Amino acid sequence: MNILVLLRLIPVKARDYLWPLIQYPELTHLTIVRHEPLGIQHPKVSEVNFKAAEAQHSTQVRPLQRVLNIFRIFGLGFRTTRTTQPDVVYGIFMIPYGLFVFVIGKWFRKKTMLTLIGTDFNKDVLERPWRKFWQWMLKRIDIITIFDETARQKFINLGFDPHRIFVVPHAIDMQRYTRREGLPQDIDVIYTGHLWPLKEIWRTVTAWKTVLEHHPDARLALVGDGSARADLENLARDLGVSENVTFVGWSDDPVSWLSRARIFVNVSNQEGVPTAMLEAMACGLVPIVTAVGGVPSVIQDGVNGYLLENPADPALIARRILHLMNDQATFERLRDEALKIRDFYGYQAVSQAWGAVFQQLRK
């Protein structure tokens, strides 16, 4: 089966989404339409790219240029579909790629497929004012893949055909996300990801004041960047914890930071199945996370991490952190259970989930 995919992701994330699909035997060819090459060397893969006007990291590209690049992908996807005539037009993320896939697929009478993430589902499908339009559009997409069974059931409850909704977990490159030996073990708690308001990172920073009352030398690292960074830095300073909180900024090598840490905290108020959590667990960290989205499909409270009610109470966050810091036996037990996700979210394991999707596409 010949598939054309539209996406604009940083290379590491793009490969995580695509490699399980590439490895599925029934895929004959995958044409990747993207702003610049991913560099995937595989006989099944070809790329159609344009060179972005700016070469900076995606977080530094000017907003207008980013918008222009996105619409150039639409034009490139339209022309490539016309010339290559794939069996399926596929997009990753709903806005704008779901819309692009819908238009291109209907224009050329091709089957359409879309992968949704947490924000797509939690906000655009369920909450935003335009949700009725997005639901109408999605009901006309041939295949939707979603991150966990709970989200799939919510789609079905909205009137979607269950034969078109499939669970395909987000995959993790287990070769990349393996704890590195020999690095200093100098970070007690870490967060990796965007520093956005919806991630509620201020709750962890607030909890850190309590942690320091018991462990004055404890270190918290925030790896990432975003619109909430300045407010978080001000909060850390106002609470008197800034000396023990490291704002790393964006890192293209998060494994080097994860390998120095013991506990991963993400108390976001919305998620799908967060890849940052899976990456941390694969590196041997114990997660403390809010029970939102698909998180409970991965985390069993007190078994392979700790689940917190949303919104998370900073006092409870602090207690969970302190328990793991003070009780080595509990930490090791939860860590060993957390590492078992390596058996379920690697490329080969997720590749098998595509079998049911291809069976439906053949109909």
C-alpha positions as CSV (number, residue, x, y, z in Angstrom):
1,M,0.0,0.0,0.0
2,N,1.3,3.4,-1.1
3,I,0.8,6.2,1.5
4,L,1.6,9.9,1.3
5,V,2.0,11.7,4.7
6,L,1.9,15.4,5.5
7,L,3.7,16.5,8.6
8,R,5.8,19.2,10.2
9,L,7.5,17.8,13.2
10,I,11.0,18.1,14.6
11,P,13.0,15.1,13.2
12,V,13.1,13.0,16.4
13,K,9.3,13.1,16.9
14,A,8.6,12.6,13.1
15,R,10.7,9.4,13.1
16,D,9.0,8.2,16.3
17,Y,5.6,8.5,14.5
18,L,6.7,7.1,11.2
19,W,9.1,4.2,11.9
20,P,6.5,1.7,13.2
21,L,4.5,2.4,10.0
22,I,7.5,2.0,7.8
23,Q,8.3,-1.4,9.5
24,Y,4.8,-2.7,8.8
25,P,5.2,-5.3,5.9
26,E,2.2,-4.3,4.0
27,L,3.4,-0.8,3.4
28,T,5.0,-0.7,0.0
29,H,6.0,3.0,-0.2
30,L,5.8,6.1,2.0
31,T,6.2,9.6,0.5
32,I,6.9,12.1,3.2
33,V,5.9,15.7,2.5
34,R,7.7,18.0,4.8
35,H,9.5,21.4,4.9
36,E,13.0,19.9,4.9
37,P,14.4,16.3,4.8
38,L,14.1,13.9,7.7
39,G,17.0,11.8,6.3
40,I,15.2,8.5,6.8
41,Q,17.3,6.0,4.8
42,H,14.9,3.2,3.8
43,P,14.0,1.6,0.5
44,K,10.3,2.2,1.2
45,V,10.7,5.9,1.8
46,S,11.0,9.0,-0.4
47,E,10.7,12.6,0.6
48,V,9.4,15.7,-1.1
49,N,10.6,18.9,0.6
50,F,11.1,22.5,0.2
51,K,13.9,24.3,2.1
52,A,12.5,26.5,4.9
53,A,13.5,30.1,4.6
54,E,15.0,30.0,8.1
55,A,17.2,27.3,9.4
56,Q,16.7,27.8,13.1
57,H,15.1,25.4,15.5
58,S,11.3,25.3,15.0
59,T,10.8,27.2,18.3
60,Q,12.7,30.1,16.9
61,V,11.1,30.4,13.4
62,R,9.0,33.6,13.1
63,P,5.3,33.1,13.3
64,L,4.5,34.4,9.8
65,Q,7.2,32.2,8.3
66,R,5.8,29.2,10.2
67,V,2.3,29.8,8.8
68,L,3.7,30.2,5.2
69,N,5.7,27.0,5.6
70,I,2.6,25.1,6.7
71,F,0.6,26.3,3.7
72,R,3.5,25.4,1.4
73,I,3.2,21.9,2.7
74,F,-0.4,21.9,1.6
75,G,0.5,23.0,-1.9
76,L,3.3,20.5,-2.1
77,G,1.1,17.7,-0.8
78,F,-1.6,18.6,-3.4
79,R,0.9,18.5,-6.3
80,T,2.6,15.3,-5.1
81,T,-0.8,13.5,-4.7
82,R,-1.6,14.5,-8.3
83,T,1.7,13.2,-9.6
84,T,2.2,10.1,-7.5
85,Q,-1.4,8.9,-7.0
86,P,-1.0,7.3,-3.6
87,D,-3.5,4.9,-2.2
88,V,-3.9,6.9,1.1
89,V,-3.3,10.5,2.1
90,Y,-2.3,10.6,5.7
91,G,-1.8,13.5,8.2
92,I,-0.4,13.7,11.7
93,F,-2.2,16.3,13.9
94,M,-5.6,17.7,13.1
95,I,-4.9,21.4,12.7
96,P,-4.0,22.1,9.9
97,Y,-3.0,18.7,8.6
98,G,-6.4,17.0,9.1
99,L,-8.0,19.7,7.1
100,F,-5.3,19.4,4.4
101,V,-5.8,15.6,4.2
102,F,-9.6,16.0,4.0
103,V,-9.4,18.5,1.1
104,I,-6.7,16.6,-0.8
105,G,-8.3,13.2,-0.3
106,K,-11.7,14.3,-1.4
107,W,-10.3,16.2,-4.4
108,F,-8.4,13.2,-5.7
109,R,-10.8,10.6,-4.3
110,K,-8.2,8.9,-2.2
111,K,-8.6,7.2,1.1
112,T,-7.8,9.4,4.1
113,M,-6.1,8.7,7.4
114,L,-5.3,11.0,10.4
115,T,-3.4,10.5,13.6
116,L,-4.6,12.6,16.6
117,I,-2.7,13.7,19.7
118,G,-3.9,14.8,23.1
119,T,-4.5,18.5,22.3
120,D,-6.3,17.6,19.0
121,F,-8.7,15.4,20.9
122,N,-9.1,17.1,24.3
123,K,-9.4,20.7,22.9
124,D,-10.3,20.7,19.2
125,V,-12.7,17.7,19.2
126,L,-14.3,18.1,22.6
127,E,-14.1,21.7,23.7
128,R,-13.3,24.5,21.2
129,P,-16.1,26.5,19.6
130,W,-15.4,24.9,16.2
131,R,-15.7,21.4,17.6
132,K,-18.9,20.7,15.6
133,F,-17.0,21.4,12.4
134,W,-14.1,19.3,13.3
135,Q,-16.3,16.4,14.3
136,W,-18.2,16.7,11.0
137,M,-14.9,16.6,9.1
138,L,-13.5,13.7,11.1
139,K,-16.6,11.6,10.5
140,R,-15.6,11.9,6.8
141,I,-12.0,10.7,7.3
142,D,-11.7,7.0,6.5
143,I,-9.3,6.1,9.3
144,I,-8.5,7.9,12.6
145,T,-5.8,6.6,14.9
146,I,-5.9,7.7,18.5
147,F,-3.6,7.2,21.5
148,D,-5.6,5.0,23.8
149,E,-8.8,3.0,24.2
150,T,-10.5,5.6,26.5
151,A,-10.3,8.3,23.8
152,R,-11.5,5.8,21.2
153,Q,-14.6,5.1,23.3
154,K,-15.3,8.8,23.6
155,F,-15.2,9.0,19.8
156,I,-17.7,6.1,19.6
157,N,-19.9,7.9,22.1
158,L,-19.9,10.9,19.8
159,G,-21.4,8.8,17.0
160,F,-18.2,7.8,15.2
161,D,-18.1,4.4,13.4
162,P,-16.0,2.1,15.7
163,H,-14.6,0.3,12.6
164,R,-12.8,3.5,11.6
165,I,-11.2,4.4,15.0
166,F,-8.0,2.5,15.9
167,V,-5.7,2.7,18.9
168,V,-2.1,3.1,17.7
169,P,0.2,4.1,20.6
170,H,2.8,6.7,20.3
171,A,6.2,5.0,19.8
172,I,9.5,5.6,21.5
173,D,12.9,5.0,20.0
174,M,14.2,2.6,22.7
175,Q,17.7,2.7,21.4
176,R,17.8,6.5,21.9
177,Y,15.8,6.6,25.2
178,T,18.1,4.4,27.2
179,R,19.7,5.6,30.4
180,R,23.3,6.6,29.9
181,E,25.9,5.5,32.4
182,G,28.6,7.6,33.8
183,L,26.7,10.9,34.0
184,P,26.4,12.7,37.4
185,Q,23.3,11.8,39.3
186,D,22.7,15.4,40.4
187,I,19.0,16.0,39.5
188,D,16.3,14.8,41.8
189,V,13.2,15.9,39.7
190,I,12.9,16.8,36.1
191,Y,10.2,18.0,33.7
192,T,10.8,17.8,29.9
193,G,8.5,19.5,27.4
194,H,6.9,22.8,26.5
195,L,6.7,25.4,29.2
196,W,3.1,26.3,28.4
197,P,0.4,27.5,30.9
198,L,-1.7,24.3,30.4
199,K,1.2,22.2,31.7
200,E,0.6,23.7,35.2
201,I,4.4,23.6,35.9
202,W,3.9,26.3,38.5
203,R,2.4,23.6,40.8
204,T,5.7,21.7,40.7
205,V,7.7,24.9,41.4
206,T,5.5,25.7,44.3
207,A,5.9,22.2,45.7
208,W,9.6,22.6,45.4
209,K,9.7,25.0,48.3
210,T,8.3,22.2,50.6
211,V,10.8,19.7,49.2
212,L,13.7,22.0,50.0
213,E,12.6,22.3,53.6
214,H,13.5,18.6,53.9
215,H,16.3,18.3,51.3
216,P,18.0,21.8,51.0
217,D,20.3,20.6,48.3
218,A,17.7,19.0,46.0
219,R,17.7,20.0,42.4
220,L,14.8,20.5,40.0
221,A,15.4,20.8,36.2
222,L,12.9,22.2,33.7
223,V,14.0,21.1,30.2
224,G,12.1,23.0,27.5
225,D,10.9,26.5,26.6
226,G,7.6,28.3,26.0
227,S,5.4,31.2,26.9
228,A,5.2,30.4,30.6
229,R,9.0,30.4,31.2
230,A,9.3,34.0,32.4
231,D,6.4,33.6,34.9
232,L,8.0,30.4,36.2
233,E,11.3,32.1,36.7
234,N,9.7,34.9,38.6
235,L,7.7,32.4,40.7
236,A,10.9,30.5,41.6
237,R,12.6,33.7,42.6
238,D,9.6,34.9,44.7
239,L,9.5,31.6,46.5
240,G,13.2,31.7,47.2
241,V,13.9,28.4,45.3
242,S,15.6,29.7,42.2
243,E,19.0,28.5,43.3
244,N,17.7,25.0,43.2
245,V,15.7,25.2,40.0
246,T,17.6,24.9,36.6
247,F,15.8,26.3,33.5
248,V,17.6,24.4,30.9
249,G,15.8,25.7,27.8
250,W,15.3,23.7,24.7
251,S,17.5,20.6,24.4
252,D,17.9,18.4,21.3
253,D,19.4,15.8,23.6
254,P,16.9,15.3,26.5
255,V,18.4,11.8,27.2
256,S,21.5,13.5,28.7
257,W,19.3,15.3,31.2
258,L,16.9,12.4,31.9
259,S,19.9,10.2,32.6
260,R,21.0,12.5,35.5
261,A,17.5,12.5,37.1
262,R,15.4,10.1,39.3
263,I,11.8,11.4,39.2
264,F,9.7,12.8,36.4
265,V,6.9,15.2,37.2
266,N,4.2,16.3,34.8
267,V,1.0,17.7,36.4
268,S,-0.5,19.1,33.1
269,N,-4.3,19.6,33.1
270,Q,-4.6,17.9,29.7
271,E,-2.7,15.2,27.8
272,G,-3.1,12.3,25.5
273,V,-0.4,9.7,26.3
274,P,2.5,12.1,26.8
275,T,5.6,11.0,25.0
276,A,7.8,12.9,27.5
277,M,6.4,10.6,30.2
278,L,7.2,7.5,28.2
279,E,10.7,8.7,27.4
280,A,11.4,9.4,31.0
281,M,10.1,5.9,32.1
282,A,12.2,4.3,29.4
283,C,15.2,6.0,30.9
284,G,14.4,4.6,34.4
285,L,12.6,7.6,36.0
286,V,9.6,7.2,38.2
287,P,6.7,9.4,37.0
288,I,4.4,11.6,39.2
289,V,1.6,12.6,36.8
290,T,-2.0,13.9,36.7
291,A,-4.7,11.3,35.8
292,V,-5.7,13.1,32.6
293,G,-6.2,11.9,29.0
294,G,-4.6,8.5,28.3
295,V,-2.2,8.7,31.3
296,P,-4.2,6.2,33.4
297,S,-3.9,3.7,30.6
298,V,-0.1,3.6,31.3
299,I,0.3,4.5,35.0
300,Q,-1.0,2.4,37.8
301,D,-0.9,4.4,41.0
302,G,1.7,3.1,43.4
303,V,2.7,0.4,40.9
304,N,4.8,2.1,38.2
305,G,4.4,5.7,39.3
306,Y,2.0,8.0,41.1
307,L,-1.3,9.4,39.7
308,L,-2.6,12.7,41.1
309,E,-6.1,14.1,40.7
310,N,-6.3,17.1,38.4
311,P,-5.7,19.9,39.3
312,A,-2.8,18.6,41.3
313,D,-2.3,19.9,44.9
314,P,1.3,21.2,45.3
315,A,1.3,19.8,48.8
316,L,0.6,16.3,47.5
317,I,3.2,16.7,44.7
318,A,5.7,17.5,47.4
319,R,4.7,14.5,49.5
320,R,5.0,12.1,46.6
321,I,8.4,13.5,45.7
322,L,9.7,13.3,49.3
323,H,8.4,9.7,49.6
324,L,10.4,8.6,46.6
325,M,13.5,10.6,47.8
326,N,13.3,9.1,51.3
327,D,12.3,5.5,50.5
328,Q,14.8,3.8,48.3
329,A,13.0,0.5,48.2
330,T,9.8,2.1,47.0
331,F,11.7,4.1,44.4
332,E,13.4,1.0,43.0
333,R,10.2,-1.0,42.9
334,L,8.3,1.7,41.0
335,R,11.4,2.3,38.7
336,D,11.6,-1.4,37.8
337,E,7.9,-1.5,36.9
338,A,8.1,1.8,35.0
339,L,10.9,0.3,32.8
340,K,8.5,-2.4,31.6
341,I,6.9,0.1,29.2
342,R,10.0,-0.5,27.0
343,D,8.2,-3.8,26.0
344,F,5.1,-2.0,24.7
345,Y,6.0,1.3,23.2
346,G,9.1,0.5,21.1
347,Y,8.9,0.7,17.3
348,Q,8.5,-3.1,16.8
349,A,5.6,-3.4,19.3
350,V,3.7,-0.4,17.9
351,S,4.3,-1.6,14.3
352,Q,2.0,-4.5,15.1
353,A,-0.8,-2.1,15.9
354,W,-1.0,-1.1,12.3
355,G,-2.3,-4.5,11.3
356,A,-5.9,-3.7,12.0
357,V,-5.6,-0.4,10.3
358,F,-4.3,-1.9,7.0
359,Q,-7.0,-4.6,7.2
360,Q,-9.7,-1.8,7.2
361,L,-7.9,0.2,4.5
362,R,-8.0,-2.8,2.1
363,K,-11.8,-2.8,2.3
